[in-house]
Amino acid sequence: MKKAILLASLMFVSIIPASYAAPPAKNFVIMDDKSNHSFIPLRSLNGLDGIKTVWTPAEKRIDLIRDETQLTMHLGKTQAIRNDEAIKLSDAPFTEGGITFVPLQVIKDSFPVSLEWSKDTSSLTIHSKAPEASTENLLTASLPYITKSTYGKMDKPIISERKTFKVSGKSYNTQMVTISLLHPKVSLDVVLAGDKPGNVEDLSSIAKRSKATVAINGTFFDAYTTGSYKGPYGYIIREGSIAHKSSGDRRTVFTFDNNLLAELIPGSDFPARFAEGSIQGGLQAGPRLIVNGKVALNVVDEGFKDPKILTGGGARSALGVTRDHKLILLTTGGATIPQLAEIMKQAGAYQAMNLDGGASSGLYYNGKYLTTPGRKISNALVVKVQ
């Protein structure tokens, strides 16, 4: 009864997630660089596993309510109340960049959730432990995590630069665009030429009609057929749906979710992962170049037979993901796949894969080509900045 009265009264205060003044849409966890204590945005908790968040601005008060559990905290204070019992928080809630963060430890201690950390993707998965949760519904949310200092430096969404890397005594000139995936103004999309599998289109045209700031060529496709249908090879995912299917393909798939948590998934694992429902976009190319910061090539195991991939050198396009959720898009010339892998490692990628190359290799930024493709392409990964 007491909780019902509290809820009724607070309904007139605020029942919106407490990140107030047009916050960025992405959800993520930040970790203190010194203590390694973690914090989650209050808005990320609203509706999570049935949790309701209530913000009372005049008192700087935060109420989290789920079933019979009620947790009350205040900004800047380590004293809290849980079900009428005073408790001590490890850290005080705080506001930074227009977002209110609360200590994650007290959420774990107060509500029926468990936490699973992944170093491979720098992410936290929150699982429900509620008795009524079915085994099919245990996965509640996966959020990228970054350090507090990194969060404070997300001022530039995109950086473009020309860089030279030395591999085995040879220098490779590259065009490199780095995107901060957690920046509030950044979004990703995968775009088909002519919005339909089998079409081809100039990369610059794809970028311009998508209103993209950055675009890079995507999957392999049947570029040499004399027919009008030039089919893409591999999965293409757009807006949570499969736009082109490639059953049984073992090549690596680049994926991202609504929070732009990016991941490289083996092709054989992709159907099961897609069925989980969180993947919003992606494309399949390969081979995989970097796994957890180390060069890792299994070209034949991924099903590649073309000498252009197995032994040859040529124009290359690649993408990589860093530990702190930056997306690296890179083009270079004359490199073999092993050389490209070493380039991506030196560029800072923690995970990386090859994209279509040769005459398809192209990189577009801010209205012009950094690398001009030699032909029209089938699809592209694009980056938009609001």
Contacts in CASP RR format, 6 or more apart in sequence:
PFRMAT RR
TARGET T0000
AUTHOR 0000-0000-0000
METHOD contacts of the structure
MODEL  1
MKKAILLASLMFVSIIPASYAAPPAKNFVIMDDKSNHSFIPLRSLNGLDG
IKTVWTPAEKRIDLIRDETQLTMHLGKTQAIRNDEAIKLSDAPFTEGGIT
FVPLQVIKDSFPVSLEWSKDTSSLTIHSKAPEASTENLLTASLPYITKST
YGKMDKPIISERKTFKVSGKSYNTQMVTISLLHPKVSLDVVLAGDKPGNV
EDLSSIAKRSKATVAINGTFFDAYTTGSYKGPYGYIIREGSIAHKSSGDR
RTVFTFDNNLLAELIPGSDFPARFAEGSIQGGLQAGPRLIVNGKVALNVV
DEGFKDPKILTGGGARSALGVTRDHKLILLTTGGATIPQLAEIMKQAGAY
QAMNLDGGASSGLYYNGKYLTTPGRKISNALVVKVQ
3 65 0 8 1.000
3 68 0 8 1.000
3 70 0 8 1.000
6 63 0 8 1.000
6 65 0 8 1.000
6 70 0 8 1.000
7 52 0 8 1.000
7 54 0 8 1.000
7 65 0 8 1.000
10 54 0 8 1.000
10 56 0 8 1.000
10 63 0 8 1.000
13 54 0 8 1.000
13 55 0 8 1.000
13 56 0 8 1.000
13 57 0 8 1.000
14 54 0 8 1.000
14 55 0 8 1.000
14 56 0 8 1.000
14 57 0 8 1.000
15 52 0 8 1.000
15 53 0 8 1.000
15 54 0 8 1.000
16 46 0 8 1.000
16 55 0 8 1.000
17 41 0 8 1.000
17 42 0 8 1.000
17 43 0 8 1.000
17 44 0 8 1.000
17 45 0 8 1.000
17 46 0 8 1.000
17 53 0 8 1.000
17 55 0 8 1.000
18 42 0 8 1.000
18 43 0 8 1.000
18 53 0 8 1.000
18 55 0 8 1.000
18 62 0 8 1.000
18 100 0 8 1.000
19 41 0 8 1.000
19 42 0 8 1.000
19 43 0 8 1.000
19 98 0 8 1.000
19 99 0 8 1.000
19 100 0 8 1.000
20 55 0 8 1.000
20 98 0 8 1.000
20 100 0 8 1.000
21 98 0 8 1.000
23 41 0 8 1.000
23 43 0 8 1.000
23 98 0 8 1.000
23 99 0 8 1.000
23 184 0 8 1.000
24 99 0 8 1.000
24 182 0 8 1.000
24 183 0 8 1.000
24 184 0 8 1.000
24 185 0 8 1.000
25 184 0 8 1.000
25 258 0 8 1.000
26 144 0 8 1.000
26 182 0 8 1.000
26 184 0 8 1.000
26 258 0 8 1.000
26 259 0 8 1.000
26 260 0 8 1.000
27 41 0 8 1.000
27 43 0 8 1.000
27 44 0 8 1.000
27 141 0 8 1.000
27 143 0 8 1.000
27 259 0 8 1.000
28 41 0 8 1.000
28 44 0 8 1.000
28 143 0 8 1.000
28 144 0 8 1.000
28 145 0 8 1.000
28 146 0 8 1.000
28 182 0 8 1.000
28 259 0 8 1.000
28 325 0 8 1.000
29 38 0 8 1.000
29 39 0 8 1.000
29 40 0 8 1.000
29 104 0 8 1.000
29 124 0 8 1.000
29 143 0 8 1.000
29 144 0 8 1.000
29 145 0 8 1.000
29 146 0 8 1.000
30 38 0 8 1.000
30 39 0 8 1.000
30 101 0 8 1.000
30 145 0 8 1.000
30 146 0 8 1.000
30 147 0 8 1.000
30 148 0 8 1.000
30 151 0 8 1.000
31 37 0 8 1.000
31 38 0 8 1.000
31 39 0 8 1.000
31 145 0 8 1.000
31 146 0 8 1.000
31 147 0 8 1.000
31 148 0 8 1.000
32 38 0 8 1.000
32 39 0 8 1.000
32 91 0 8 1.000
32 147 0 8 1.000
32 148 0 8 1.000
33 147 0 8 1.000
33 148 0 8 1.000
33 149 0 8 1.000
35 91 0 8 1.000
37 90 0 8 1.000
37 91 0 8 1.000
37 103 0 8 1.000
37 104 0 8 1.000
37 105 0 8 1.000
38 103 0 8 1.000
38 104 0 8 1.000
38 105 0 8 1.000
38 124 0 8 1.000
38 145 0 8 1.000
39 91 0 8 1.000
39 94 0 8 1.000
39 101 0 8 1.000
39 102 0 8 1.000
39 103 0 8 1.000
39 104 0 8 1.000
39 148 0 8 1.000
40 101 0 8 1.000
40 102 0 8 1.000
40 104 0 8 1.000
40 107 0 8 1.000
40 143 0 8 1.000
41 99 0 8 1.000
41 100 0 8 1.000
41 101 0 8 1.000
42 53 0 8 1.000
42 55 0 8 1.000
42 62 0 8 1.000
42 93 0 8 1.000
42 99 0 8 1.000
42 100 0 8 1.000
42 101 0 8 1.000
42 102 0 8 1.000
43 53 0 8 1.000
43 99 0 8 1.000
43 100 0 8 1.000
44 141 0 8 1.000
44 143 0 8 1.000
45 51 0 8 1.000
45 53 0 8 1.000
45 64 0 8 1.000
45 102 0 8 1.000
45 107 0 8 1.000
46 52 0 8 1.000
46 53 0 8 1.000
47 53 0 8 1.000
48 126 0 8 1.000
48 140 0 8 1.000
48 141 0 8 1.000
49 66 0 8 1.000
49 111 0 8 1.000
49 112 0 8 1.000
49 113 0 8 1.000
49 126 0 8 1.000
49 128 0 8 1.000
49 130 0 8 1.000
49 140 0 8 1.000
50 66 0 8 1.000
51 64 0 8 1.000
51 65 0 8 1.000
51 66 0 8 1.000
51 111 0 8 1.000
52 64 0 8 1.000
52 65 0 8 1.000
52 66 0 8 1.000
53 62 0 8 1.000
53 63 0 8 1.000
53 64 0 8 1.000
54 62 0 8 1.000
54 63 0 8 1.000
54 64 0 8 1.000
54 65 0 8 1.000
55 61 0 8 1.000
55 62 0 8 1.000
55 63 0 8 1.000
55 100 0 8 1.000
56 62 0 8 1.000
56 63 0 8 1.000
59 74 0 8 1.000
60 74 0 8 1.000
60 75 0 8 1.000
60 76 0 8 1.000
61 72 0 8 1.000
61 73 0 8 1.000
61 74 0 8 1.000
62 72 0 8 1.000
62 73 0 8 1.000
62 74 0 8 1.000
62 75 0 8 1.000
62 93 0 8 1.000
62 100 0 8 1.000
62 102 0 8 1.000
63 70 0 8 1.000
63 71 0 8 1.000
63 72 0 8 1.000
64 70 0 8 1.000
64 71 0 8 1.000
64 72 0 8 1.000
64 73 0 8 1.000
64 102 0 8 1.000
64 107 0 8 1.000
64 110 0 8 1.000
64 111 0 8 1.000
65 71 0 8 1.000
66 111 0 8 1.000
68 83 0 8 1.000
69 82 0 8 1.000
69 83 0 8 1.000
69 110 0 8 1.000
69 111 0 8 1.000
70 82 0 8 1.000
70 83 0 8 1.000
71 80 0 8 1.000
71 81 0 8 1.000
71 82 0 8 1.000
71 106 0 8 1.000
71 110 0 8 1.000
72 80 0 8 1.000
72 81 0 8 1.000
72 82 0 8 1.000
73 80 0 8 1.000
73 89 0 8 1.000
73 93 0 8 1.000
73 102 0 8 1.000
73 106 0 8 1.000
74 80 0 8 1.000
74 93 0 8 1.000
75 92 0 8 1.000
75 93 0 8 1.000
75 94 0 8 1.000
75 95 0 8 1.000
75 100 0 8 1.000
76 92 0 8 1.000
76 93 0 8 1.000
76 94 0 8 1.000
77 89 0 8 1.000
77 92 0 8 1.000
77 93 0 8 1.000
78 88 0 8 1.000
78 89 0 8 1.000
78 90 0 8 1.000
78 91 0 8 1.000
78 92 0 8 1.000
79 86 0 8 1.000
79 87 0 8 1.000
79 88 0 8 1.000
79 89 0 8 1.000
80 86 0 8 1.000
80 87 0 8 1.000
80 88 0 8 1.000
80 89 0 8 1.000
80 106 0 8 1.000
81 87 0 8 1.000
82 110 0 8 1.000
87 106 0 8 1.000
89 103 0 8 1.000
89 105 0 8 1.000
89 106 0 8 1.000
90 103 0 8 1.000
90 105 0 8 1.000
90 106 0 8 1.000
91 103 0 8 1.000
91 105 0 8 1.000
92 103 0 8 1.000
93 100 0 8 1.000
93 101 0 8 1.000
93 102 0 8 1.000
93 103 0 8 1.000
94 100 0 8 1.000
94 101 0 8 1.000
95 101 0 8 1.000
96 151 0 8 1.000
96 152 0 8 1.000
104 115 0 8 1.000
107 113 0 8 1.000
108 114 0 8 1.000
108 115 0 8 1.000
112 128 0 8 1.000
112 129 0 8 1.000
112 130 0 8 1.000
112 131 0 8 1.000
113 126 0 8 1.000
113 127 0 8 1.000
113 128 0 8 1.000
113 129 0 8 1.000
113 140 0 8 1.000
114 126 0 8 1.000
114 127 0 8 1.000
114 129 0 8 1.000
115 124 0 8 1.000
115 125 0 8 1.000
115 126 0 8 1.000
115 127 0 8 1.000
116 124 0 8 1.000
116 125 0 8 1.000
116 126 0 8 1.000
116 127 0 8 1.000
117 123 0 8 1.000
117 124 0 8 1.000
117 125 0 8 1.000
117 145 0 8 1.000
118 124 0 8 1.000
118 125 0 8 1.000
119 292 0 8 1.000
120 292 0 8 1.000
120 351 0 8 1.000
121 144 0 8 1.000
121 261 0 8 1.000
121 262 0 8 1.000
121 263 0 8 1.000
121 351 0 8 1.000
122 144 0 8 1.000
122 145 0 8 1.000
122 146 0 8 1.000
122 323 0 8 1.000
122 324 0 8 1.000
122 325 0 8 1.000
122 350 0 8 1.000
123 142 0 8 1.000
123 143 0 8 1.000
123 144 0 8 1.000
123 145 0 8 1.000
123 261 0 8 1.000
124 142 0 8 1.000
124 143 0 8 1.000
124 144 0 8 1.000
124 145 0 8 1.000
125 139 0 8 1.000
125 140 0 8 1.000
125 141 0 8 1.000
125 142 0 8 1.000
125 143 0 8 1.000
126 140 0 8 1.000
126 141 0 8 1.000
126 142 0 8 1.000
126 143 0 8 1.000
127 138 0 8 1.000
127 139 0 8 1.000
127 140 0 8 1.000
128 137 0 8 1.000
128 138 0 8 1.000
128 140 0 8 1.000
139 276 0 8 1.000
142 257 0 8 1.000
142 259 0 8 1.000
142 261 0 8 1.000
142 278 0 8 1.000
143 259 0 8 1.000
143 261 0 8 1.000
144 181 0 8 1.000
144 182 0 8 1.000
144 259 0 8 1.000
144 260 0 8 1.000
144 261 0 8 1.000
144 325 0 8 1.000
146 182 0 8 1.000
146 324 0 8 1.000
146 325 0 8 1.000
147 324 0 8 1.000
150 324 0 8 1.000
151 182 0 8 1.000
154 180 0 8 1.000
154 182 0 8 1.000
154 183 0 8 1.000
156 180 0 8 1.000
156 183 0 8 1.000
157 179 0 8 1.000
157 180 0 8 1.000
157 183 0 8 1.000
157 185 0 8 1.000
157 186 0 8 1.000
157 385 0 8 1.000
158 177 0 8 1.000
158 178 0 8 1.000
158 179 0 8 1.000
158 180 0 8 1.000
158 186 0 8 1.000
158 213 0 8 1.000
158 214 0 8 1.000
158 365 0 8 1.000
158 383 0 8 1.000
158 385 0 8 1.000
159 177 0 8 1.000
159 178 0 8 1.000
160 175 0 8 1.000
160 176 0 8 1.000
160 177 0 8 1.000
160 178 0 8 1.000
160 365 0 8 1.000
160 366 0 8 1.000
160 370 0 8 1.000
161 176 0 8 1.000
161 177 0 8 1.000
161 178 0 8 1.000
162 173 0 8 1.000
162 174 0 8 1.000
162 175 0 8 1.000
162 176 0 8 1.000
163 173 0 8 1.000
163 174 0 8 1.000
163 176 0 8 1.000
163 347 0 8 1.000
164 171 0 8 1.000
164 172 0 8 1.000
164 173 0 8 1.000
164 174 0 8 1.000
165 171 0 8 1.000
165 172 0 8 1.000
165 174 0 8 1.000
165 342 0 8 1.000
165 343 0 8 1.000
165 346 0 8 1.000
165 347 0 8 1.000
166 172 0 8 1.000
167 335 0 8 1.000
167 339 0 8 1.000
167 342 0 8 1.000
167 343 0 8 1.000
167 346 0 8 1.000
168 339 0 8 1.000
168 342 0 8 1.000
170 339 0 8 1.000
172 332 0 8 1.000
172 333 0 8 1.000
172 334 0 8 1.000
172 335 0 8 1.000
172 339 0 8 1.000
172 343 0 8 1.000
173 332 0 8 1.000
173 333 0 8 1.000
174 330 0 8 1.000
174 331 0 8 1.000
174 332 0 8 1.000
174 343 0 8 1.000
174 347 0 8 1.000
175 330 0 8 1.000
175 331 0 8 1.000
175 332 0 8 1.000
175 363 0 8 1.000
175 370 0 8 1.000
175 371 0 8 1.000
176 328 0 8 1.000
176 329 0 8 1.000
176 330 0 8 1.000
176 347 0 8 1.000
177 214 0 8 1.000
177 216 0 8 1.000
177 328 0 8 1.000
177 329 0 8 1.000
177 330 0 8 1.000
177 363 0 8 1.000
177 365 0 8 1.000
177 370 0 8 1.000
177 383 0 8 1.000
178 326 0 8 1.000
178 327 0 8 1.000
178 328 0 8 1.000
178 329 0 8 1.000
179 186 0 8 1.000
179 214 0 8 1.000
179 326 0 8 1.000
179 327 0 8 1.000
179 329 0 8 1.000
179 383 0 8 1.000
180 186 0 8 1.000
180 325 0 8 1.000
180 326 0 8 1.000
181 188 0 8 1.000
181 256 0 8 1.000
181 260 0 8 1.000
181 261 0 8 1.000
181 262 0 8 1.000
181 321 0 8 1.000
181 325 0 8 1.000
181 326 0 8 1.000
181 327 0 8 1.000
182 259 0 8 1.000
182 260 0 8 1.000
182 325 0 8 1.000
185 385 0 8 1.000
185 386 0 8 1.000
186 260 0 8 1.000
186 383 0 8 1.000
186 384 0 8 1.000
186 385 0 8 1.000
187 260 0 8 1.000
187 383 0 8 1.000
187 384 0 8 1.000
187 385 0 8 1.000
187 386 0 8 1.000
188 256 0 8 1.000
188 260 0 8 1.000
188 281 0 8 1.000
188 327 0 8 1.000
188 381 0 8 1.000
188 382 0 8 1.000
188 383 0 8 1.000
188 384 0 8 1.000
189 210 0 8 1.000
189 212 0 8 1.000
189 238 0 8 1.000
189 281 0 8 1.000
189 381 0 8 1.000
189 382 0 8 1.000
189 384 0 8 1.000
190 218 0 8 1.000
190 236 0 8 1.000
190 237 0 8 1.000
190 238 0 8 1.000
190 243 0 8 1.000
190 281 0 8 1.000
190 282 0 8 1.000
190 283 0 8 1.000
190 379 0 8 1.000
190 380 0 8 1.000
190 381 0 8 1.000
190 382 0 8 1.000
191 206 0 8 1.000
191 210 0 8 1.000
191 212 0 8 1.000
191 215 0 8 1.000
191 238 0 8 1.000
191 379 0 8 1.000
191 380 0 8 1.000
191 382 0 8 1.000
192 198 0 8 1.000
192 199 0 8 1.000
192 232 0 8 1.000
192 236 0 8 1.000
192 238 0 8 1.000
192 243 0 8 1.000
192 244 0 8 1.000
192 378 0 8 1.000
192 379 0 8 1.000
193 199 0 8 1.000
193 200 0 8 1.000
193 201 0 8 1.000
193 206 0 8 1.000
193 376 0 8 1.000
193 377 0 8 1.000
193 378 0 8 1.000
193 379 0 8 1.000
193 380 0 8 1.000
194 201 0 8 1.000
197 231 0 8 1.000
197 232 0 8 1.000
197 236 0 8 1.000
197 243 0 8 1.000
197 244 0 8 1.000
197 378 0 8 1.000
198 221 0 8 1.000
198 229 0 8 1.000
198 230 0 8 1.000
198 231 0 8 1.000
198 232 0 8 1.000
198 378 0 8 1.000
199 230 0 8 1.000
199 378 0 8 1.000
200 221 0 8 1.000
200 223 0 8 1.000
200 230 0 8 1.000
200 375 0 8 1.000
200 376 0 8 1.000
200 377 0 8 1.000
200 378 0 8 1.000
201 376 0 8 1.000
201 377 0 8 1.000
202 373 0 8 1.000
202 376 0 8 1.000
202 377 0 8 1.000
203 215 0 8 1.000
203 216 0 8 1.000
203 217 0 8 1.000
203 362 0 8 1.000
203 364 0 8 1.000
203 369 0 8 1.000
203 373 0 8 1.000
203 377 0 8 1.000
203 380 0 8 1.000
204 215 0 8 1.000
204 364 0 8 1.000
204 367 0 8 1.000
204 369 0 8 1.000
206 212 0 8 1.000
206 215 0 8 1.000
206 377 0 8 1.000
206 379 0 8 1.000
206 380 0 8 1.000
206 382 0 8 1.000
207 214 0 8 1.000
207 215 0 8 1.000
207 364 0 8 1.000
207 367 0 8 1.000
207 380 0 8 1.000
207 382 0 8 1.000
208 367 0 8 1.000
210 382 0 8 1.000
210 384 0 8 1.000
211 384 0 8 1.000
212 364 0 8 1.000
212 382 0 8 1.000
212 383 0 8 1.000
212 384 0 8 1.000
213 365 0 8 1.000
213 366 0 8 1.000
213 383 0 8 1.000
213 384 0 8 1.000
213 385 0 8 1.000
214 329 0 8 1.000
214 363 0 8 1.000
214 364 0 8 1.000
214 365 0 8 1.000
214 366 0 8 1.000
214 382 0 8 1.000
214 383 0 8 1.000
215 363 0 8 1.000
215 364 0 8 1.000
215 380 0 8 1.000
215 381 0 8 1.000
215 382 0 8 1.000
215 383 0 8 1.000
216 317 0 8 1.000
216 319 0 8 1.000
216 329 0 8 1.000
216 331 0 8 1.000
216 355 0 8 1.000
216 362 0 8 1.000
216 363 0 8 1.000
216 364 0 8 1.000
216 380 0 8 1.000
216 381 0 8 1.000
217 317 0 8 1.000
217 355 0 8 1.000
217 356 0 8 1.000
217 357 0 8 1.000
217 360 0 8 1.000
217 361 0 8 1.000
217 362 0 8 1.000
217 373 0 8 1.000
217 377 0 8 1.000
217 379 0 8 1.000
217 380 0 8 1.000
218 283 0 8 1.000
218 285 0 8 1.000
218 317 0 8 1.000
218 355 0 8 1.000
218 356 0 8 1.000
218 360 0 8 1.000
218 377 0 8 1.000
218 378 0 8 1.000
218 379 0 8 1.000
218 380 0 8 1.000
218 381 0 8 1.000
219 232 0 8 1.000
219 233 0 8 1.000
219 234 0 8 1.000
219 236 0 8 1.000
219 283 0 8 1.000
219 284 0 8 1.000
219 285 0 8 1.000
219 355 0 8 1.000
219 356 0 8 1.000
219 378 0 8 1.000
219 379 0 8 1.000
220 232 0 8 1.000
220 233 0 8 1.000
220 234 0 8 1.000
220 285 0 8 1.000
220 356 0 8 1.000
220 360 0 8 1.000
221 230 0 8 1.000
221 231 0 8 1.000
221 232 0 8 1.000
221 233 0 8 1.000
221 356 0 8 1.000
221 360 0 8 1.000
221 377 0 8 1.000
221 378 0 8 1.000
221 379 0 8 1.000
222 229 0 8 1.000
222 230 0 8 1.000
222 231 0 8 1.000
222 232 0 8 1.000
222 233 0 8 1.000
223 230 0 8 1.000
223 359 0 8 1.000
223 360 0 8 1.000
223 375 0 8 1.000
223 378 0 8 1.000
225 231 0 8 1.000
230 378 0 8 1.000
231 378 0 8 1.000
232 244 0 8 1.000
232 378 0 8 1.000
232 379 0 8 1.000
233 246 0 8 1.000
233 249 0 8 1.000
233 284 0 8 1.000
234 244 0 8 1.000
234 246 0 8 1.000
234 249 0 8 1.000
234 251 0 8 1.000
234 283 0 8 1.000
234 284 0 8 1.000
234 285 0 8 1.000
235 242 0 8 1.000
235 244 0 8 1.000
235 245 0 8 1.000
235 246 0 8 1.000
235 249 0 8 1.000
235 253 0 8 1.000
235 267 0 8 1.000
235 270 0 8 1.000
235 282 0 8 1.000
235 283 0 8 1.000
235 284 0 8 1.000
236 242 0 8 1.000
236 243 0 8 1.000
236 244 0 8 1.000
236 282 0 8 1.000
236 283 0 8 1.000
236 284 0 8 1.000
236 379 0 8 1.000
237 243 0 8 1.000
237 255 0 8 1.000
237 274 0 8 1.000
237 279 0 8 1.000
237 280 0 8 1.000
237 281 0 8 1.000
237 282 0 8 1.000
237 283 0 8 1.000
238 281 0 8 1.000
238 282 0 8 1.000
239 280 0 8 1.000
239 281 0 8 1.000
240 277 0 8 1.000
240 279 0 8 1.000
240 280 0 8 1.000
240 281 0 8 1.000
242 274 0 8 1.000
246 284 0 8 1.000
247 271 0 8 1.000
248 267 0 8 1.000
248 268 0 8 1.000
249 267 0 8 1.000
249 284 0 8 1.000
250 266 0 8 1.000
250 267 0 8 1.000
250 268 0 8 1.000
250 301 0 8 1.000
250 302 0 8 1.000
250 303 0 8 1.000
251 267 0 8 1.000
251 284 0 8 1.000
251 285 0 8 1.000
251 286 0 8 1.000
251 287 0 8 1.000
251 302 0 8 1.000
251 303 0 8 1.000
251 304 0 8 1.000
252 264 0 8 1.000
252 265 0 8 1.000
252 266 0 8 1.000
252 267 0 8 1.000
252 284 0 8 1.000
252 285 0 8 1.000
252 286 0 8 1.000
252 287 0 8 1.000
252 288 0 8 1.000
252 302 0 8 1.000
252 353 0 8 1.000
253 264 0 8 1.000
253 265 0 8 1.000
253 266 0 8 1.000
253 267 0 8 1.000
253 270 0 8 1.000
253 282 0 8 1.000
253 283 0 8 1.000
253 284 0 8 1.000
254 262 0 8 1.000
254 263 0 8 1.000
254 264 0 8 1.000
254 282 0 8 1.000
254 283 0 8 1.000
254 284 0 8 1.000
254 285 0 8 1.000
254 319 0 8 1.000
254 353 0 8 1.000
254 381 0 8 1.000
255 262 0 8 1.000
255 263 0 8 1.000
255 264 0 8 1.000
255 265 0 8 1.000
255 270 0 8 1.000
255 273 0 8 1.000
255 279 0 8 1.000
255 281 0 8 1.000
255 282 0 8 1.000
256 262 0 8 1.000
256 263 0 8 1.000
256 279 0 8 1.000
256 280 0 8 1.000
256 281 0 8 1.000
256 282 0 8 1.000
257 278 0 8 1.000
257 279 0 8 1.000
257 280 0 8 1.000
258 278 0 8 1.000
258 280 0 8 1.000
260 325 0 8 1.000
261 325 0 8 1.000
262 321 0 8 1.000
262 325 0 8 1.000
262 327 0 8 1.000
263 321 0 8 1.000
263 351 0 8 1.000
264 288 0 8 1.000
264 321 0 8 1.000
264 351 0 8 1.000
264 352 0 8 1.000
264 353 0 8 1.000
265 273 0 8 1.000
266 288 0 8 1.000
267 284 0 8 1.000
270 284 0 8 1.000
273 279 0 8 1.000
282 381 0 8 1.000
283 379 0 8 1.000
283 381 0 8 1.000
285 353 0 8 1.000
285 354 0 8 1.000
285 355 0 8 1.000
285 356 0 8 1.000
286 302 0 8 1.000
286 304 0 8 1.000
286 353 0 8 1.000
286 354 0 8 1.000
286 355 0 8 1.000
287 297 0 8 1.000
287 298 0 8 1.000
287 299 0 8 1.000
287 302 0 8 1.000
287 304 0 8 1.000
287 309 0 8 1.000
287 337 0 8 1.000
287 353 0 8 1.000
287 354 0 8 1.000
288 296 0 8 1.000
288 297 0 8 1.000
288 298 0 8 1.000
288 302 0 8 1.000
288 352 0 8 1.000
288 353 0 8 1.000
288 354 0 8 1.000
289 295 0 8 1.000
289 296 0 8 1.000
289 297 0 8 1.000
289 318 0 8 1.000
289 337 0 8 1.000
289 340 0 8 1.000
289 341 0 8 1.000
289 344 0 8 1.000
289 345 0 8 1.000
289 349 0 8 1.000
289 352 0 8 1.000
289 353 0 8 1.000
289 354 0 8 1.000
290 296 0 8 1.000
290 320 0 8 1.000
290 341 0 8 1.000
290 344 0 8 1.000
290 345 0 8 1.000
290 349 0 8 1.000
290 350 0 8 1.000
290 351 0 8 1.000
290 352 0 8 1.000
290 353 0 8 1.000
291 351 0 8 1.000
292 350 0 8 1.000
292 351 0 8 1.000
293 345 0 8 1.000
293 349 0 8 1.000
293 350 0 8 1.000
293 351 0 8 1.000
294 345 0 8 1.000
295 338 0 8 1.000
295 341 0 8 1.000
295 342 0 8 1.000
295 345 0 8 1.000
296 341 0 8 1.000
297 337 0 8 1.000
297 338 0 8 1.000
297 341 0 8 1.000
299 309 0 8 1.000
299 310 0 8 1.000
299 337 0 8 1.000
300 310 0 8 1.000
304 310 0 8 1.000
308 314 0 8 1.000
308 358 0 8 1.000
309 337 0 8 1.000
309 354 0 8 1.000
310 337 0 8 1.000
311 336 0 8 1.000
312 336 0 8 1.000
312 337 0 8 1.000
313 334 0 8 1.000
313 335 0 8 1.000
313 336 0 8 1.000
313 337 0 8 1.000
313 339 0 8 1.000
314 333 0 8 1.000
314 334 0 8 1.000
314 335 0 8 1.000
314 336 0 8 1.000
314 357 0 8 1.000
314 358 0 8 1.000
315 331 0 8 1.000
315 332 0 8 1.000
315 333 0 8 1.000
315 334 0 8 1.000
315 357 0 8 1.000
315 358 0 8 1.000
315 359 0 8 1.000
315 361 0 8 1.000
315 371 0 8 1.000
316 331 0 8 1.000
316 332 0 8 1.000
316 333 0 8 1.000
316 334 0 8 1.000
316 335 0 8 1.000
316 337 0 8 1.000
316 340 0 8 1.000
316 354 0 8 1.000
316 355 0 8 1.000
316 357 0 8 1.000
316 358 0 8 1.000
316 361 0 8 1.000
317 329 0 8 1.000
317 330 0 8 1.000
317 331 0 8 1.000
317 354 0 8 1.000
317 355 0 8 1.000
317 356 0 8 1.000
317 357 0 8 1.000
317 360 0 8 1.000
317 361 0 8 1.000
317 362 0 8 1.000
317 363 0 8 1.000
317 371 0 8 1.000
318 328 0 8 1.000
318 329 0 8 1.000
318 330 0 8 1.000
318 331 0 8 1.000
318 340 0 8 1.000
318 343 0 8 1.000
318 344 0 8 1.000
318 352 0 8 1.000
318 353 0 8 1.000
318 354 0 8 1.000
318 355 0 8 1.000
319 327 0 8 1.000
319 328 0 8 1.000
319 329 0 8 1.000
319 330 0 8 1.000
319 352 0 8 1.000
319 353 0 8 1.000
319 355 0 8 1.000
319 381 0 8 1.000
320 327 0 8 1.000
320 328 0 8 1.000
320 329 0 8 1.000
320 330 0 8 1.000
320 344 0 8 1.000
320 347 0 8 1.000
320 349 0 8 1.000
320 350 0 8 1.000
320 351 0 8 1.000
320 352 0 8 1.000
320 353 0 8 1.000
321 327 0 8 1.000
321 328 0 8 1.000
321 349 0 8 1.000
321 350 0 8 1.000
321 351 0 8 1.000
321 352 0 8 1.000
322 328 0 8 1.000
322 348 0 8 1.000
322 349 0 8 1.000
322 350 0 8 1.000
323 350 0 8 1.000
327 383 0 8 1.000
328 344 0 8 1.000
328 347 0 8 1.000
328 348 0 8 1.000
328 349 0 8 1.000
328 352 0 8 1.000
329 363 0 8 1.000
329 381 0 8 1.000
329 383 0 8 1.000
330 343 0 8 1.000
330 344 0 8 1.000
330 347 0 8 1.000
330 363 0 8 1.000
331 361 0 8 1.000
331 362 0 8 1.000
331 363 0 8 1.000
331 370 0 8 1.000
331 371 0 8 1.000
332 340 0 8 1.000
332 343 0 8 1.000
333 361 0 8 1.000
335 343 0 8 1.000
337 354 0 8 1.000
340 354 0 8 1.000
341 352 0 8 1.000
344 352 0 8 1.000
345 352 0 8 1.000
355 361 0 8 1.000
356 377 0 8 1.000
356 378 0 8 1.000
359 373 0 8 1.000
359 374 0 8 1.000
359 375 0 8 1.000
360 373 0 8 1.000
360 374 0 8 1.000
360 375 0 8 1.000
360 377 0 8 1.000
361 371 0 8 1.000
361 373 0 8 1.000
362 369 0 8 1.000
362 370 0 8 1.000
362 371 0 8 1.000
362 372 0 8 1.000
362 373 0 8 1.000
362 377 0 8 1.000
363 369 0 8 1.000
363 370 0 8 1.000
363 371 0 8 1.000
364 370 0 8 1.000
END
